[in-house]
Amino acid sequence: MAVQLVYSNGELQEARGVIDLVAEHRRAISTVARLGKRFMEANDAEALLIGQRLDIAMTKEAQIRRRVAMVPITSLDDLKIKAAYFKRLMSKDWCELEPADILALLRSFANVSV
């Protein structure tokens, strides 16, 4: 039986694997880092515009990070990839992990059917 994810507005979302979501999250982290660097170097007028884009990018990164934490594990390889990625996130301080992210990650590990 295929898994179908649904947004709160009822719109169907395509189920994606761990590898795709990790790649998307890494792109989001890169975007936040790039905008953050530009924000620090910007003058006042530019900083307002970049700050708005940075806020949006940070929100998107947090949403993707939560999706990575919640994605169901379908194989032992997925388990290893997900565990290694979150270990790297925590040790390198690439982004701030919220307690809800850790809880979602642990729940996904508890529901492993490998």
SVG drawing of the C-alpha trace seen along z (x, -y; Angstrom):
<svg xmlns="http://www.w3.org/2000/svg" viewBox="-9 -52 40 58">
<polyline fill="none" stroke="black" stroke-width="0.4" points="0.0,0.0 1.5,-3.3 1.8,-6.2 0.0,-9.4 0.8,-12.6 -1.8,-15.2 -1.4,-18.9 -3.8,-20.4 -5.8,-22.0 -6.5,-18.6 -4.1,-18.8 -2.3,-15.6 1.5,-15.7 3.8,-13.2 5.5,-10.8 9.3,-11.3 12.1,-9.2 14.7,-10.0 17.4,-10.7 15.3,-13.3 14.3,-15.0 17.9,-15.1 19.1,-16.6 16.3,-19.2 17.2,-20.1 20.8,-20.5 19.8,-23.0 17.7,-24.8 20.6,-25.1 22.8,-26.4 20.2,-29.0 19.9,-30.2 23.7,-30.4 24.1,-32.4 21.3,-34.8 22.7,-35.1 26.1,-36.1 24.6,-38.6 22.5,-40.0 25.5,-40.5 27.3,-42.5 24.3,-44.5 23.5,-48.2 20.3,-49.2 18.0,-49.3 19.3,-46.1 19.2,-44.4 15.4,-44.9 14.8,-43.1 17.3,-40.4 16.0,-39.9 12.5,-39.2 13.9,-36.6 16.0,-35.1 13.0,-34.7 11.1,-32.9 14.2,-30.7 14.6,-29.8 10.9,-28.9 11.2,-26.7 14.3,-25.0 12.5,-24.2 9.6,-22.7 11.8,-20.5 13.8,-19.5 10.6,-18.4 9.6,-16.4 13.0,-14.7 12.5,-13.8 9.0,-12.4 9.5,-10.5 8.8,-6.8 11.8,-4.5 11.3,-1.8 14.7,-0.1 17.8,0.4 19.6,-2.0 17.1,-4.7 17.6,-4.2 21.4,-4.5 21.1,-7.6 18.7,-9.4 20.6,-8.6 23.9,-9.7 22.4,-12.9 20.8,-14.0 24.0,-13.1 25.9,-15.4 23.3,-18.1 23.7,-18.0 27.5,-17.8 28.2,-20.5 25.6,-23.0 24.4,-23.5 20.9,-24.3 19.0,-24.5 17.1,-21.3 13.9,-21.8 12.8,-19.2 9.8,-18.4 12.3,-17.4 14.1,-15.0 10.8,-13.6 9.6,-13.1 13.0,-11.4 12.8,-9.0 9.2,-8.2 10.2,-7.3 12.9,-5.0 10.5,-3.4 8.1,-2.6 10.7,-0.8 9.3,2.3 12.6,3.5"/>
</svg>
